[in-house]
Amino acid sequence: MNDLNKTTNSGDAVIFWETLRRLATEMHVREPALGELLHETIIDRSNFSESLTHRLTRKLANHAASVEVLHKTFLQAFKDDPEILSDVMLDMQAVCDRDPACPNALTPLLFFKGFQALVCYRVAHFLWHQDRQEFALYLQSLISETFGVDIHPAAQLAGGILLDHATGFVAGETAVIEQDVSILHEVTLGGTGKDRGDRHPKVRSGVLLGAGAKILGNVEIGVGAKVGAGSVVLNDVPAHTSVAGVPAKVIGKTSEISPALGMCHELDS
């Protein structure tokens, strides 16, 4: 994990990739039963883009007509927009830093559907802004069927996001999630009706969203705020405050500047 910290901080994708290959080789020695998976995903690939593309398009292809089309699309997106890989590395770092169940950088790539769904969303988001909205929506549907995660391709998600477990996560068309946010399963960033336009939540940096939280409407979750599990948020949440309940109410100030990084779900009063 220390090696990963160095590579993501430097932004050196080549060294990052070499770290993943080393971890894959070590895993192969420990667990030969995963040899085919490790070779197909990491050891036999030339770079990080190919690795991501191979792993994820074959998962999506269980619900798709053509793995070749998906493969070409992912590689083209990674080539045309290098920021995608930068955000992916930040997402991977977030998993390593915040999820105690993650022993190394290879684990989310191979096994964690929250991370995998985020990578696929980032490709769909790229397509959306290339005036390929129909294909982006098709990819959104494949992501939902494959991972149980439904993120509209027009939603704006920065890097450094942890989707922990991820099942049932929903983000609407005009949702915004800034950098370094942690989100548990069954969280909804939704609208409140049939209104069009800017109608979904804005989640600022450092926020922690507890399992099952429902945030509805064009509301802002302020920097470093914490939303308790099962809460329903219908109004803005001030920065560095904890809210909980149905409907959610402020119950105190957060004890951490960035609750997303600490991942402590105890509510501060």
N, C-alpha and C positions, 0 to 999 in steps of 0.2 A: 504493500500500500504506500510505503514511503516513495518507492520508485514512481508510482502513479502520480503522487503529489508533484514530483519534480517535473514530470513530462507535461501535465496539464498546465502547470504554472508557466512553463516556458512556451507553451503553445506549439511544441515540436511534435507534429503528428507522426513523423517517422520514428522517433524514439518511443512514442506512445505505442505504436504498432509493434515495435520490437519487444516491448514489455509484455504485451498480450501474447505474442508468440512464445516467449520464454515461459509464461505461466501455463500456456497450453501444453508445451512439451513436458513440463513438470507434472501436470495433471495426468497426462497420458501414462507416465511412469507409475503414478500412484493408482490409477484406475484404468487398466487396459480395456475394460468393457466399453469405455467411452471413446475408444480410439477412432472409430469411423466418424463420429460426430466431430471430434476435435480436428481430424484431418480435413474433413469437408468444410468446416467453418473457419478454421484458423491456419493450421499448419500448411495446407496446400494452397492457401490464398496469397496473393502478391501484396496486398495492402489492406488498410482498414476499411476502405469503401467496398472492396470486393467481399470482405468478411461479413460486414453488415448486410450487404445485398444478398449474399448467398443464404445466410441464416434466415432472414426475414421474408424474402420473397417465397421461399419454400413453405414457410408456415402459412402465408396468405394464400398460396396456390391451392391449398385444400378447399378453398371456397371460390377459386378463380378459374377462368378459362385458359389462361396462358401465362405460365411462369416466365417464358421468354420475354414477353412484353413488360412484365413487372421488373424483371432483372435489368433490362435496358433502361427503364424509367428511373430506377433507383440510382444506377451508376451515373446517368446523365445529370440527375439532380445533385449528387455529391460533387460532380465535376464542375457544374455551372455555378453552384453557390457554396463556396468553401465554408461559409458561416454555419451551414448545417452540421458539418463534422465538428466544428468548434463547440456548438451547443450540445452535441451528442457526448463529447468528451466531458463537458461540464455536468451533464446528467449522470454519466457514469461515475464521475467523482463524487457527486451528491449521494449516490447509492452507497459507495464505499465508505464515505465519511459518516453517514447518518443511520444506516441500517445495520444493526449488530449481527444480522443473519447473513451479511455479505462478507466473505473472507478475503476476496480479491476482485480485481477489475474484470476478470473473465466471467465471473458468476452471473452478473446481470445480462451480459451478452448471450450467454448460453441458456439461462434458466428463468430470468425474471421478466414476466410479461408487462409489468408497468414500464420498465425501461424500453422494452421492445416496441410497445405501443407508441411511446413518445417518438422513437426514431421514425416509425412509419407515418405518424402525424406530421412530422417535419417535412417529409417528402410530399405529402398531400398539400401542406401549406405552400410549398414551393410551386406545385402545379396550379394551385388556386391563383397565384399571382403571375402565372404565365398564361393567363386566359384559357386555362384548361379546366374549367370549373366542373364539367361533367365527369372527367376522369378523376378529379380530386374527390368528388362526392362518392364515386364508385370505390375509391381506395378507402374512404371513411367507412363505408359499409363493410368492406372486408376486414378492417381493423376491429370494428364492433363485433362481427361474427367470430373472429379469431381470438380476440383478447378480452372481450367483455368491457371494452373501453370505447366511449363514443365522444370524440372531439371533433367539432366542426372544423374543416380545413381553413376557414377564414379566421378562426380564433387566433389570438396572438400569445404565444408562450415563449418566454425567454429561456435561456439555458440555466442549468443548475437546479432542475426540478426533480424532486423525488415523488414518484407515484408508488407508495408502499402498498403492496398487494394489488391495488388498482381496480379490482373487480367492481363494476358498476359506476365508475367515474364518468361524469358527463360534463362537457363544457360547450356552451352554445356559441352561436356565430360571432357575437360581438364581445365575447369574454376576453379578458386580458389577465395574464399571469406574469408577474415580473420575476426577476432572477432570485434564486435561492429561496424557493417556496417548497414546503413539504405537505403532501396531501395523502390522507389515508383512503381506504376503500369506501365506496358508496357515497362519495361526495358529489353534489350536483351544483354546477354554476349555471343556473337556468333563468328563464324569463318568468313573467307573472301572468301572461295571457297572450293575446294575439297581436299586441303592439309590434310594429315594425321599427326599424332603425336601431339605434344604440340601446340595447335592452338587457344586457347581461352584466354580471359582476366584473369589477376591476380589483384584482388581488395584488397588493403591493409587495415589495421584497421582504423577505424574512418571515412571512406569515406561516403559521401552522394551522392546518384545517383538520380537525378530528374526524374520526370515522363516522360516516352517515350524516355529516353536516350538509344542510341544504341552504344555499345562498341564492336568493331569488331577486331578480330585477337589476336595474342599472345602479347598483350600490357599490361603495368603495370599502374594501377591507384594508385599513391603514397599515403603514409600514410596521413590521414587527408585532402585529396583533396575533391573538390566539383565539380560535373558535372551538368550543367544546364539542365533543362527540354528540351526535344526534340533535344538534341545535338547528333552528330555522331562523336565518338572518334575513330580515326584510328592510333594514335600514343601514346606513353607513356605520362602520365600526372605527372609532378613533385609533390613531397609531398607538402602539405599545399598550393595548388594553386587552383584557380577557373578557369574552362574552360567552354566555351559555343560556340554554333554555328554549322554550317554544311559546311565544317568540323569544329570540335571544335578547338578553339584557346585559349591560356592562356590569361585571362583578368585581373588577379591580384592575390594577396595572400589572403588566407582565414583569416577571423577575429577570427576564433575559432580554437583551437588545434584539436578538434574532431567535425567536422560539423555534423556527424551522430547523436551525442548526442543532439545537439541543435536543429536540424531539421529546421533550418532557410534556406529557399530556395532563399533568395535574394543573388544575385551574388556580390562578393566583387571585387572592382576595385582598 
